[in-house]
Amino acid sequence: MSVPMVQRVTQVKNGPLLVEGPVEIVQDDGTTVRSDRFVVALCTCRRSRTAPFCDTSHRRKVRGDD
């Protein structure tokens, strides 16, 4: 019996989710995006222009200040 591969996800306070890659992300419209990087930062603030990837837009305005 093989052991399933586990991906580590780290939640950064007031920041993105860091996911050990490579990863394939299925977006809400059904499209898929792939990254072969060893760590991928996924946007959680919804301000990123490169969504679903983080572009550090969260640094300009803290969540809750909307």
Biopython code that builds the backbone (N, CA, C, O; Angstrom):
import numpy as np
from Bio.PDB.StructureBuilder import StructureBuilder

atoms = [
    (1, "MET", "N", (0.847, -1.172, 0.000)),
    (1, "MET", "CA", (0.000, 0.000, 0.000)),
    (1, "MET", "C", (0.898, 1.242, 0.000)),
    (1, "MET", "O", (1.814, 1.353, 0.815)),
    (2, "SER", "N", (0.629, 2.169, -0.915)),
    (2, "SER", "CA", (1.441, 3.383, -0.983)),
    (2, "SER", "C", (0.858, 4.472, -0.090)),
    (2, "SER", "O", (-0.352, 4.547, 0.125)),
    (3, "VAL", "N", (1.742, 5.301, 0.415)),
    (3, "VAL", "CA", (1.335, 6.416, 1.269)),
    (3, "VAL", "C", (1.041, 7.611, 0.372)),
    (3, "VAL", "O", (1.868, 7.958, -0.471)),
    (4, "PRO", "N", (-0.128, 8.255, 0.531)),
    (4, "PRO", "CA", (-0.439, 9.413, -0.308)),
    (4, "PRO", "C", (0.531, 10.558, -0.056)),
    (4, "PRO", "O", (0.976, 10.774, 1.071)),
    (5, "MET", "N", (0.854, 11.292, -1.123)),
    (5, "MET", "CA", (1.744, 12.436, -1.001)),
    (5, "MET", "C", (1.016, 13.567, -0.269)),
    (5, "MET", "O", (-0.142, 13.861, -0.564)),
    (6, "VAL", "N", (1.689, 14.181, 0.663)),
    (6, "VAL", "CA", (1.095, 15.258, 1.463)),
    (6, "VAL", "C", (1.741, 16.578, 1.051)),
    (6, "VAL", "O", (2.966, 16.691, 0.999)),
    (7, "GLN", "N", (0.914, 17.566, 0.763)),
    (7, "GLN", "CA", (1.402, 18.910, 0.462)),
    (7, "GLN", "C", (1.245, 19.749, 1.717)),
    (7, "GLN", "O", (0.203, 19.705, 2.372)),
    (8, "ARG", "N", (2.257, 20.498, 2.049)),
    (8, "ARG", "CA", (2.187, 21.382, 3.216)),
    (8, "ARG", "C", (1.637, 22.731, 2.783)),
    (8, "ARG", "O", (2.076, 23.296, 1.781)),
    (9, "VAL", "N", (0.664, 23.251, 3.546)),
    (9, "VAL", "CA", (0.084, 24.570, 3.325)),
    (9, "VAL", "C", (0.300, 25.373, 4.597)),
    (9, "VAL", "O", (-0.057, 24.930, 5.688)),
    (10, "THR", "N", (0.895, 26.571, 4.448)),
    (10, "THR", "CA", (1.174, 27.431, 5.595)),
    (10, "THR", "C", (0.374, 28.710, 5.448)),
    (10, "THR", "O", (0.462, 29.387, 4.424)),
    (11, "GLN", "N", (-0.408, 29.045, 6.466)),
    (11, "GLN", "CA", (-1.181, 30.274, 6.449)),
    (11, "GLN", "C", (-0.333, 31.392, 7.047)),
    (11, "GLN", "O", (0.146, 31.278, 8.175)),
    (12, "VAL", "N", (-0.149, 32.477, 6.287)),
    (12, "VAL", "CA", (0.616, 33.636, 6.748)),
    (12, "VAL", "C", (-0.371, 34.673, 7.269)),
    (12, "VAL", "O", (-1.292, 35.070, 6.555)),
    (13, "LYS", "N", (-0.181, 35.113, 8.517)),
    (13, "LYS", "CA", (-1.085, 36.103, 9.103)),
    (13, "LYS", "C", (-1.122, 37.354, 8.232)),
    (13, "LYS", "O", (-0.077, 37.914, 7.901)),
    (14, "ASN", "N", (-2.318, 37.791, 7.863)),
    (14, "ASN", "CA", (-2.522, 38.958, 6.989)),
    (14, "ASN", "C", (-1.807, 38.817, 5.655)),
    (14, "ASN", "O", (-1.413, 39.815, 5.053)),
    (15, "GLY", "N", (-1.639, 37.594, 5.194)),
    (15, "GLY", "CA", (-0.943, 37.368, 3.936)),
    (15, "GLY", "C", (-1.501, 36.183, 3.184)),
    (15, "GLY", "O", (-2.646, 35.783, 3.395)),
    (16, "PRO", "N", (-0.684, 35.619, 2.302)),
    (16, "PRO", "CA", (-1.140, 34.539, 1.440)),
    (16, "PRO", "C", (-1.065, 33.168, 2.118)),
    (16, "PRO", "O", (-0.573, 33.032, 3.239)),
    (17, "LEU", "N", (-1.561, 32.172, 1.411)),
    (17, "LEU", "CA", (-1.326, 30.783, 1.771)),
    (17, "LEU", "C", (-0.100, 30.337, 1.002)),
    (17, "LEU", "O", (-0.026, 30.534, -0.210)),
    (18, "LEU", "N", (0.859, 29.742, 1.681)),
    (18, "LEU", "CA", (2.057, 29.217, 1.028)),
    (18, "LEU", "C", (1.867, 27.717, 0.861)),
    (18, "LEU", "O", (1.656, 27.001, 1.840)),
    (19, "VAL", "N", (1.941, 27.241, -0.381)),
    (19, "VAL", "CA", (1.717, 25.840, -0.691)),
    (19, "VAL", "C", (2.987, 25.275, -1.300)),
    (19, "VAL", "O", (3.539, 25.845, -2.241)),
    (20, "GLU", "N", (3.452, 24.152, -0.759)),
    (20, "GLU", "CA", (4.617, 23.484, -1.350)),
    (20, "GLU", "C", (4.219, 22.950, -2.706)),
    (20, "GLU", "O", (3.212, 22.254, -2.835)),
    (21, "GLY", "N", (4.999, 23.269, -3.713)),
    (21, "GLY", "CA", (4.681, 22.898, -5.084)),
    (21, "GLY", "C", (5.430, 21.668, -5.532)),
    (21, "GLY", "O", (6.154, 21.054, -4.748)),
    (22, "PRO", "N", (5.263, 21.307, -6.774)),
    (22, "PRO", "CA", (4.408, 21.963, -7.764)),
    (22, "PRO", "C", (2.929, 21.750, -7.442)),
    (22, "PRO", "O", (2.547, 20.792, -6.769)),
    (23, "VAL", "N", (2.106, 22.682, -7.951)),
    (23, "VAL", "CA", (0.676, 22.604, -7.694)),
    (23, "VAL", "C", (-0.113, 22.858, -8.966)),
    (23, "VAL", "O", (0.360, 23.514, -9.894)),
    (24, "GLU", "N", (-1.319, 22.328, -8.986)),
    (24, "GLU", "CA", (-2.292, 22.633, -10.025)),
    (24, "GLU", "C", (-3.513, 23.164, -9.305)),
    (24, "GLU", "O", (-4.034, 22.515, -8.398)),
    (25, "ILE", "N", (-3.973, 24.339, -9.700)),
    (25, "ILE", "CA", (-5.076, 25.015, -9.025)),
    (25, "ILE", "C", (-6.273, 25.052, -9.963)),
    (25, "ILE", "O", (-6.164, 25.512, -11.099)),
    (26, "VAL", "N", (-7.406, 24.571, -9.489)),
    (26, "VAL", "CA", (-8.658, 24.660, -10.240)),
    (26, "VAL", "C", (-9.383, 25.897, -9.733)),
    (26, "VAL", "O", (-9.740, 25.983, -8.558)),
    (27, "GLN", "N", (-9.599, 26.859, -10.638)),
    (27, "GLN", "CA", (-10.240, 28.115, -10.262)),
    (27, "GLN", "C", (-11.754, 27.977, -10.288)),
    (27, "GLN", "O", (-12.281, 26.977, -10.776)),
    (28, "ASP", "N", (-12.459, 28.984, -9.760)),
    (28, "ASP", "CA", (-13.915, 28.894, -9.654)),
    (28, "ASP", "C", (-14.614, 28.816, -11.003)),
    (28, "ASP", "O", (-15.755, 28.360, -11.073)),
    (29, "ASP", "N", (-13.956, 29.252, -12.081)),
    (29, "ASP", "CA", (-14.568, 29.157, -13.415)),
    (29, "ASP", "C", (-14.219, 27.841, -14.111)),
    (29, "ASP", "O", (-14.596, 27.632, -15.263)),
    (30, "GLY", "N", (-13.501, 26.956, -13.418)),
    (30, "GLY", "CA", (-13.168, 25.650, -13.964)),
    (30, "GLY", "C", (-11.825, 25.576, -14.674)),
    (30, "GLY", "O", (-11.364, 24.484, -15.007)),
    (31, "THR", "N", (-11.188, 26.722, -14.913)),
    (31, "THR", "CA", (-9.875, 26.700, -15.556)),
    (31, "THR", "C", (-8.829, 26.227, -14.552)),
    (31, "THR", "O", (-9.008, 26.363, -13.342)),
    (32, "THR", "N", (-7.745, 25.677, -15.064)),
    (32, "THR", "CA", (-6.661, 25.238, -14.197)),
    (32, "THR", "C", (-5.409, 26.029, -14.473)),
    (32, "THR", "O", (-5.127, 26.404, -15.611)),
    (33, "VAL", "N", (-4.663, 26.277, -13.421)),
    (33, "VAL", "CA", (-3.390, 26.987, -13.488)),
    (33, "VAL", "C", (-2.369, 26.099, -12.799)),
    (33, "VAL", "O", (-2.652, 25.542, -11.739)),
    (34, "ARG", "N", (-1.183, 25.958, -13.384)),
    (34, "ARG", "CA", (-0.151, 25.113, -12.810)),
    (34, "ARG", "C", (1.091, 25.950, -12.497)),
    (34, "ARG", "O", (1.449, 26.861, -13.244)),
    (35, "SER", "N", (1.728, 25.625, -11.391)),
    (35, "SER", "CA", (3.005, 26.239, -11.046)),
    (35, "SER", "C", (3.965, 25.137, -10.631)),
    (35, "SER", "O", (3.621, 24.272, -9.825)),
    (36, "ASP", "N", (5.155, 25.173, -11.181)),
    (36, "ASP", "CA", (6.184, 24.193, -10.851)),
    (36, "ASP", "C", (7.159, 24.710, -9.800)),
    (36, "ASP", "O", (8.165, 24.057, -9.519)),
    (37, "ARG", "N", (6.881, 25.857, -9.223)),
    (37, "ARG", "CA", (7.760, 26.415, -8.189)),
    (37, "ARG", "C", (7.726, 25.537, -6.947)),
    (37, "ARG", "O", (6.755, 24.814, -6.725)),
    (38, "PHE", "N", (8.777, 25.592, -6.135)),
    (38, "PHE", "CA", (8.834, 24.754, -4.941)),
    (38, "PHE", "C", (7.926, 25.265, -3.828)),
    (38, "PHE", "O", (7.507, 24.490, -2.969)),
    (39, "VAL", "N", (7.614, 26.569, -3.833)),
    (39, "VAL", "CA", (6.617, 27.139, -2.926)),
    (39, "VAL", "C", (5.807, 28.156, -3.723)),
    (39, "VAL", "O", (6.364, 28.989, -4.438)),
    (40, "VAL", "N", (4.487, 28.076, -3.589)),
    (40, "VAL", "CA", (3.588, 28.959, -4.313)),
    (40, "VAL", "C", (2.792, 29.765, -3.293)),
    (40, "VAL", "O", (2.257, 29.204, -2.337)),
    (41, "ALA", "N", (2.711, 31.087, -3.494)),
    (41, "ALA", "CA", (1.924, 31.957, -2.624)),
    (41, "ALA", "C", (0.575, 32.203, -3.285)),
    (41, "ALA", "O", (0.499, 32.770, -4.375)),
    (42, "LEU", "N", (-0.498, 31.766, -2.607)),
    (42, "LEU", "CA", (-1.847, 31.939, -3.130)),
    (42, "LEU", "C", (-2.535, 33.091, -2.410)),
    (42, "LEU", "O", (-2.526, 33.165, -1.182)),
    (43, "CYS", "N", (-3.126, 33.982, -3.186)),
    (43, "CYS", "CA", (-3.784, 35.170, -2.655)),
    (43, "CYS", "C", (-5.006, 34.798, -1.826)),
    (43, "CYS", "O", (-5.796, 33.941, -2.221)),
    (44, "THR", "N", (-5.156, 35.445, -0.679)),
    (44, "THR", "CA", (-6.353, 35.284, 0.146)),
    (44, "THR", "C", (-7.078, 36.619, 0.356)),
    (44, "THR", "O", (-8.178, 36.638, 0.909)),
    (45, "CYS", "N", (-6.479, 37.734, -0.078)),
    (45, "CYS", "CA", (-7.087, 39.051, 0.145)),
    (45, "CYS", "C", (-7.955, 39.504, -1.023)),
    (45, "CYS", "O", (-8.703, 40.475, -0.903)),
    (46, "ARG", "N", (-7.860, 38.811, -2.145)),
    (46, "ARG", "CA", (-8.630, 39.121, -3.361)),
    (46, "ARG", "C", (-8.227, 40.443, -4.010)),
    (46, "ARG", "O", (-9.003, 41.012, -4.779)),
    (47, "ARG", "N", (-7.040, 40.933, -3.716)),
    (47, "ARG", "CA", (-6.557, 42.170, -4.332)),
    (47, "ARG", "C", (-5.513, 41.919, -5.413)),
    (47, "ARG", "O", (-5.157, 42.838, -6.151)),
    (48, "SER", "N", (-5.025, 40.705, -5.514)),
    (48, "SER", "CA", (-3.937, 40.388, -6.435)),
    (48, "SER", "C", (-4.360, 40.532, -7.894)),
    (48, "SER", "O", (-5.435, 40.082, -8.291)),
    (49, "ARG", "N", (-3.514, 41.155, -8.667)),
    (49, "ARG", "CA", (-3.750, 41.258, -10.115)),
    (49, "ARG", "C", (-3.283, 40.003, -10.833)),
    (49, "ARG", "O", (-3.546, 39.825, -12.022)),
    (50, "THR", "N", (-2.593, 39.134, -10.110)),
    (50, "THR", "CA", (-2.100, 37.889, -10.705)),
    (50, "THR", "C", (-2.808, 36.680, -10.086)),
    (50, "THR", "O", (-2.257, 35.580, -10.049)),
    (51, "ALA", "N", (-4.031, 36.898, -9.602)),
    (51, "ALA", "CA", (-4.804, 35.815, -8.952)),
    (51, "ALA", "C", (-4.841, 34.576, -9.842)),
    (51, "ALA", "O", (-4.983, 34.693, -11.059)),
    (52, "PRO", "N", (-4.716, 33.403, -9.253)),
    (52, "PRO", "CA", (-4.823, 33.090, -7.843)),
    (52, "PRO", "C", (-3.516, 33.270, -7.073)),
    (52, "PRO", "O", (-3.459, 32.993, -5.875)),
    (53, "PHE", "N", (-2.469, 33.731, -7.753)),
    (53, "PHE", "CA", (-1.172, 33.891, -7.101)),
    (53, "PHE", "C", (-1.080, 35.254, -6.427)),
    (53, "PHE", "O", (-1.663, 36.229, -6.900)),
    (54, "CYS", "N", (-0.349, 35.315, -5.327)),
    (54, "CYS", "CA", (-0.181, 36.546, -4.568)),
    (54, "CYS", "C", (0.821, 37.473, -5.263)),
    (54, "CYS", "O", (1.871, 37.028, -5.725)),
    (55, "ASP", "N", (0.484, 38.761, -5.331)),
    (55, "ASP", "CA", (1.422, 39.757, -5.858)),
    (55, "ASP", "C", (1.776, 40.788, -4.786)),
    (55, "ASP", "O", (2.276, 41.867, -5.103)),
    (56, "THR", "N", (1.521, 40.462, -3.535)),
    (56, "THR", "CA", (1.770, 41.286, -2.336)),
    (56, "THR", "C", (0.861, 42.516, -2.242)),
    (56, "THR", "O", (1.185, 43.460, -1.521)),
    (57, "SER", "N", (-0.256, 42.523, -2.950)),
    (57, "SER", "CA", (-1.209, 43.634, -2.853)),
    (57, "SER", "C", (-1.741, 43.805, -1.445)),
    (57, "SER", "O", (-2.130, 44.910, -1.067)),
    (58, "HIS", "N", (-1.770, 42.734, -0.655)),
    (58, "HIS", "CA", (-2.278, 42.805, 0.721)),
    (58, "HIS", "C", (-1.449, 43.743, 1.587)),
    (58, "HIS", "O", (-1.921, 44.204, 2.626)),
    (59, "ARG", "N", (-0.235, 44.026, 1.178)),
    (59, "ARG", "CA", (0.620, 44.914, 1.979)),
    (59, "ARG", "C", (0.171, 46.362, 1.912)),
    (59, "ARG", "O", (0.467, 47.136, 2.822)),
    (60, "ARG", "N", (-0.531, 46.747, 0.863)),
    (60, "ARG", "CA", (-0.951, 48.132, 0.683)),
    (60, "ARG", "C", (-2.139, 48.500, 1.569)),
    (60, "ARG", "O", (-2.286, 49.656, 1.965)),
    (61, "LYS", "N", (-2.988, 47.514, 1.881)),
    (61, "LYS", "CA", (-4.180, 47.798, 2.680)),
    (61, "LYS", "C", (-4.508, 46.546, 3.485)),
    (61, "LYS", "O", (-4.690, 45.467, 2.920)),
    (62, "VAL", "N", (-4.582, 46.691, 4.781)),
    (62, "VAL", "CA", (-4.835, 45.557, 5.663)),
    (62, "VAL", "C", (-6.296, 45.154, 5.573)),
    (62, "VAL", "O", (-7.181, 46.009, 5.560)),
    (63, "ARG", "N", (-6.553, 43.844, 5.508)),
    (63, "ARG", "CA", (-7.927, 43.335, 5.458)),
    (63, "ARG", "C", (-8.697, 43.845, 6.662)),
    (63, "ARG", "O", (-8.173, 43.891, 7.775)),
    (64, "GLY", "N", (-9.935, 44.225, 6.432)),
    (64, "GLY", "CA", (-10.746, 44.777, 7.504)),
    (64, "GLY", "C", (-10.829, 46.285, 7.429)),
    (64, "GLY", "O", (-11.680, 46.894, 8.077)),
    (65, "ASP", "N", (-9.940, 46.904, 6.632)),
    (65, "ASP", "CA", (-9.944, 48.350, 6.452)),
    (65, "ASP", "C", (-10.788, 48.767, 5.261)),
    (65, "ASP", "O", (-10.794, 49.941, 4.890)),
    (66, "ASP", "N", (-11.510, 47.811, 4.646)),
    (66, "ASP", "CA", (-12.293, 48.107, 3.435)),
    (66, "ASP", "C", (-13.388, 49.100, 3.677)),
    (66, "ASP", "O", (-14.126, 49.443, 2.753)),
]
sb = StructureBuilder()
sb.init_structure("model")
sb.init_model(0)
sb.init_chain("A")
sb.init_seg("    ")
for serial, (resi, resn, name, xyz) in enumerate(atoms, 1):
    if name == "N":
        sb.init_residue(resn, " ", resi, " ")
    sb.init_atom(name, np.array(xyz, "f"), 0.0, 1.0, " ", f" {name:<3s}", serial, name[0])
structure = sb.get_structure()
